[in-house]
Amino acid sequence: MTAVQRLAEFAVACREDALPAAVVADVPARVLDILGLALAAHGDPDADAAPAVLRSVRRWGGTAEATVIGAGDRLPAPAAALVNGTLAHSLDFDDTHLPSVLHPSASVVPAALATAEATGASGTAVLAAVAAGVELTDRLGMAAYDPSIANSVFFDRGLHATSICGAIGSAAAAALLLGLDAAGVASAMGVAASMGAGLIEANRTGGTVKKVHCGWAAHAGVSAAYLAADGLTGPPTVLEGRFGFFAAYTGGRCDDGALLGDLGERWELLRTAFKPYPSNHFTHPGIDCALALRAAGLDPSAVDLIELGVPAPTLRTIAEPVAEKVRPRSTYHGKFSGPYTVATALLGGGGLGVGLDDFTGPLDPDRLALAAKVRCVPDERATAIFPHAFAAVLRVHTAGTVLEHRVDASRGSAEAPLSPADLARKFTFNATRVLSPEAAGALAARTTALADLPAVDTLLRG
């Protein structure tokens, strides 16, 4: 069997066989997280990408099949997946898998929900599809991790693994919900491999296109599944072939054990971290350090210099170009800035420690002034840990003293996981930016009971 055929067999087994109890318990929390993020994006005045996408797809027209989360629109399933995936990724608050450093749920969950609405699928079917789609997305990303450079080959080449791998994982999820057999699921994945794309230059120098990456992956996945259902086929060697996925994207780099080893036994889904802060995940250990020093009584007005030590590979994303990171173009671009997020943690802080309100509206002059005092440097210990966890050290120089705090794994990771209460609080903060507390509570109750829903369209429409 080829690699895609083995992955397709695993996906079908997720639909037809009993899933591990830990996976059954985990998936509803991921669906709930994505629903909260999509709702919150509607309430963000700076969330300009999703409205642009929605305006475009409204012009496309088509059969009303699936719901736009937080809106009254009913769109064809691929179009709804495009909008919902864009909403889910717009705030940079969605989950992250390590060491692949990709965000699987923001594409897979919208793809699964849209396809499930279109087909009348049950909550149990959605649970299995999301489990399979997230697992395959994670494994595709992990297969491209290169220990010799301590980084993903995707990222080293400027490619967004989230959208490239997410298209294939989303295709598997959608194909399961369309009732395809293993050959059909493999073809859907093979078709989607020709559709996945994404460049991460916007992380460095601006632009809102990155917000659409998960939406496009979800759209590609649903489209590929429908095309496979209607007879289009993908190459059986789409992953390992001479002109296949890994040859094209990673120069042939593929860790077969990471991709195929212990399928159904080792679940990378369970190692996918929920985010506690709405910013690029590389900034999180610095935020943790800043919040700890703030809680210990640090006076930001007394700061002369701040040294942020981070893993060397992350400097390209959160520290370079220096002028762009010290003074980002907008609060959205501030989410990808080590200096600005540290300043935000020391001076701001929403209900979650650092929250959505901290990255809404115009740039804050006081935070910019403090960010100008932050110097980002490589830290040997953090580099050795990366990317299996995100670590950092913060050294704050004041008059005659140096205050230091170090974390070896950021909050929300497998080493420091968010509790169910933390996740519920995050959802409530996000969802109530649009919904009433009562409506948010009802949505949370339906999602928590996902496996009991006879038809998933009741999830979004009550």
N, C-alpha and C positions, 0 to 999 in steps of 0.2 A: 504494500500500500504506500502511496505517496504521502507527504506530510499533510496536505490539505484533506486527503481522504481520511487520515487518522483523526484529524481535528473534527471533521464532520461526523465521524462515528461517535466521538465523544459528545458532541453537541446533541445528537439524536438520543444518546443514552441519558442525557440530562432531562429530556422531555419524557422518556418512556420508563425510566427507572427511578427509584427513590433517591432523592438527594440527601447528603449528610445533614443532620439536624442543625449544625452550625451555619451551613449555607442557607437553609430555609429561614433561619432566624436573621441572617445578615441582609438578605436582599431587600425586604421591605424597608429597612432603614436607609438603604441607598436610594430606593425610589422616593421615599419621603424627602430625603436631602435634596434631590434634583427638583422635586415639585416646589419646595420652599425657595430654592434659588431662582427658578423660573418666575415665580410670583414676585419675588423681590426685585428682579430685573425690570418688571413693569413699573415699579415704584421708584426707580432710580432715574433722576433727571438727566444723568450723564450716559444712560444706556441707549446710545444712538444706533447701534448696529441692528438690534432686533427690530425696531420700528422700520428701518430701511428694508430689511429682509421681508417683513410682513407686507409692506407696501408693494414690493415686487411680486410676491407670490399671489397677492390678491388679483393682480393683473393677469396671472396665468389662468385663473379660473379652474374648472374641473369639478369632479364629483365631491360632494360633502361627505367625508369619511371619518375624519379624526379631528379632535379638538385642539385648538391653540390654548395652551395653559394660561389661565388668567385673562382670556379674551373670549368674545362670543363667536369667533370664527370657526367654521367647520370647513376643512380643506381636504384635498386628496392626501392620502397617508404620507407620501414622500414630502409634500410641501409642509404638512404639519410637523413632520420630523425635523425639517430644516429650520423652521421657526423655533420650535421648542428646544432643539439642540443649541441654537444660538442664544436663546434666553438662559439656558442652563449654564453656559460657559461665559456669559457676559461679565460676570462679577468676579471671575477668578477665585471662586469660593468652592469649587467642586473637587471631589476626591482625587487622590494621587497614589499611584502604585510605585513602589521602589523595588529594585533599582532601575526600572525602565523609565521612571520619571514621566509618566503619562497619566492622563485623566480619562479613565474608561467610561464612567457612568454617564457623563454628559452627552455622549453620543448613543450609547447602547440603550439607555432607559427611554429617551425620546423615540428612538426607532421602534423599540418593543411596544411602547404604549400606542403609538400611531397605528402600527400594524394590527395590534390586538383590537383596537376600536373598529378598524375596517373589517375585521373578520369575525367579530363577536366572540373573541377568545376569553377564556376564564382567567381569574387571577392566578390560579395555579400554573396555567400555561405561561403567563407573563413571568412568573417567578422563575420557572425553568429557563425561559429564553434569556432573561437578564443574567442569570447565573452563568449560562454558557457563553453569552456574548462578552461579558466582562472578563471571564477567565481567558478566553481566546485573545482578547485585546491585550491583556496583561502579558500573556506568554509571547505573543508576537513582539511586543516591545522589549521584553526581557531577553529574548534571543539575540537582540542586537546590542546588548551590553558588553563592552570590551574591558575586562579588568586591567589590561595593560595601559589604558588611558583613563581608567576609573570614570568612564562616561559612556553614555549611549552613542553608538555610531550615528544614529539619526541626528542627535543634537550636535555632534561634532561636525556634521555636514550642513547644519542650519535647517534641518528638516524637523517638522513637528510630528513626532511619533504619535501623539494623541489623535490627530486626524487621519494619518496614514494607516495606522493599525486599527483605529476605531471604525473605519469604513468596513473592514473585513469582519470585525466582531459584531457590528451592527447588522451586517448582511446575514450572519449566522443566526442571530436572534430573530430577525424578521422571517427568515426562511423556515425556522421551526414553527413560528406562528401561522405560516401559510400551509403548514402540514407537509412540507417537502421531506422526502426520504434522504438518506445519507448522500446519495449521488446528487440530489438536487441542492442540498445544503453546500456541498463541495463546489458545485457550479456557481451558486450565489456568491460564495467567498471568492472564487476565481474571477468572477465578473467584477466584483467590488475592488479587487486588487488593481484593476485598471482605472479606478475612479478616485482612489485615495490621494490626497495631496495636502500640502501645508508647509509654509516657510515661516520661520520665527524671527525674521528681521524686525517685525513690528515691536517685539519685546525690547529691542535696542533703541530704535530711533523714531517710533511712533506709527500711527495708523491704527484703525479699529478692525481691520480684517481678521485678526486672530480670534476675535469673538465669534466669528462665523465658522471657525474650523470644526467645532463639534457638530454644529448644525449641518454643515456640508457632509461630514462623515455619516451622520444619521440619514440624511437624504440619499446619499450614495448607497448605503446599506439597504434601505427599503427598496430603492429603485432596482438594485441588483437582484434582490430576492424576487421581486415581481417579474423581472426579465427572465430569471431562471425558471420560475414557475410557468412562464409562457414558452419555454423551450430554448432560451439562449444558454450556451454552455461555456464553461471556463476551462482553461488548460489543466490537466491533472497534475502537472509539475509547476504550477503557478508560483509556489514558494521557493523550491530549491532548484528550479530549472536554470539553464544557461542564461536565459533572458528573463528570469523570473523576479519575484519580489525582492529577495535578498541580494541578488546580483545587481539589481537596479538601484536599490536604496542604500545598501550597506557595503557594497563592493564584495559581496559574497560572505560577509560575516554572519554566521548563524550558530548559536549554541543549541545543538539539537536536544541536549538534556533539558535546558530551560524551556524549549518549545514543546517537547513531547514527553518528557520524563514524568512518570507517576501521574498520568492523566486520570482524573477522578479520585485520586488519593491526596495529592498535594494541591491545595487550593490557593492560588495566588490572589483570588478575590478576597480572601480573609486577611491578606496582608496589605490591602489597599486602604490608605489612611484618609480619614475624614479631615477636612480643613477647619481649624478654629478661627482663622482670620481670612478676610477677603482680599488676599494679595498673592502674588507669585510665591509658590511654596519655598523657593530658595530664601525668601526674606523671613520666613517664620522663626528660625532659631534666633536671629537678631532681635526680632520682636519679643520673643520669650525673655531674652537677656535684658532688654530695655525695660519691660514690664516688671521684672524681678528687682532691678535696681531702683525703679520708681517706687515700688512697694516698700523698699528698704529705706526710703527717705531722700533719694537723690533730688536735688534742686536743679532743674534744667537751667535756671538763670545763672548758675555758678559754673557752668561747663565752659572749659577752654578748648578742649579737643576730645574727639571720640574716635577710637580705633575699633573698627568692626572686622574681626578675623573670621573668614569664611572658607569653605572649600575652594581651592583654586579654580576648578572648572566652572563654578557659578559666577565668577567675577565678570565673565562676558555678558551675563544676563542682568545682574543687579548692580554692577559697578562701572560698566563701560557702555558708551563713551562717558567719561567722567563728567563733562559739562552737562550732558543730558540727564545724568542720574542725580547730580547735586541740585539741579534745578529742572525737574521734569516739566514737560509741556502742559500737563494737565494732571488732575488727581488720578485719572485712570492710569496714566503712564507712571505716576508715583507708586502704583502697586508693584512695579517692576524695579523699584529703586531701593537699594539697601539704605542709603542715607535718609531718604524721605520716610521710609517705613520706621526706621529707628526713631527719627524725630517725632513721628506721629505717635509711637508708643509712649514716648516720654512726655508729650504735651497733650495728646488727645485721649482717645479711648472711649469707644461706645460701650453698649451693654455687654459685649462679648470680650471686652479688654481692648481690642481694636476692632471696630465694626464698620458697617457700610457707610455710616454717616461721616466717617473719617476720610472717605474717598469720594465724597459727593460735593459738588459745587466748585468754587474757585480755589486755587492753591492758597494755603494759609501762609502769610508772610512770616509769622513766628516759626513755623515749621521749616520753611525754606532757610531762614537764618540759622536754625540749629542744624539742618541738613548740611549746610556749608561747612560745618565744623567736623563732619564725619569723613574719615578716611577708611576706605575698604582695602584690606590686605589679605593675602593668602595665609591661612593658618594650617600648620603641618598636621595637627591632631584632627582638625575638622576634615582636611583633605583625605587623610587615611580612612576615616569613617565613611565618607561619601562614596557612592550614593545609597548605601544600605540604610543610612539615616542622615538627616540634615542636622549638622552641628555648627556651632559658632561660639565665639568669645567676644565679649564687649568690654573694652577698657575705656573708662571715662576719666579724663584728666580735669581736675578742678584745682583751685589754688592750693598747691602744696600736697595734693593727694591724688592717688589713682584708685578708682573703684573698679572692680572686675567681677564679671559673672560669666560663667560658661555653661552651655548645655551640649550634651552629646547626642541628643535625639529630641527633635522639636515636638511640641505638644500636638497630639493627634496621631502620632506614629504608633507602630506596633509596640514600641518600648514605653510610650506614654499615651495610651489610647484615650480618646474621649469616652466618657461614660454615656449610658443611655439617657441620663438626665441632661448631660451636655448637648447631646444631639437633639433632644426634644426642645431644649431652650433655643438652640440655633434655628430649628425650624420655625418656632413661634416668632422669634425676632424677624425672620425673613418673611414668613407668610403674612404676618399682620401689618406689613407695609402696604398690603393691598386688601386683604380680607379682614373681616371682623374677627375678634377672638373666638366667637362661637363657630364661625365658618371654618376657621383654621383648625380648631379642635376636632370638628367633624371630619375634615379631610384627613387629619392625622389618624383618627380612629379607623377610617376606611382603609387607609394605606397599611396600617399595622396589621389589619386583618386581611391583607391582600389574598392570601391563599383561600379564603372563604368566599371571595366574590365570584358569583356564577358568570358574570360578564364584566369585563374591565371598564366598559363605558360608564358604569355607575361610579367609578372612582373619581372621574373629573367632573361629571355632571350631577352627582348626588343621587 
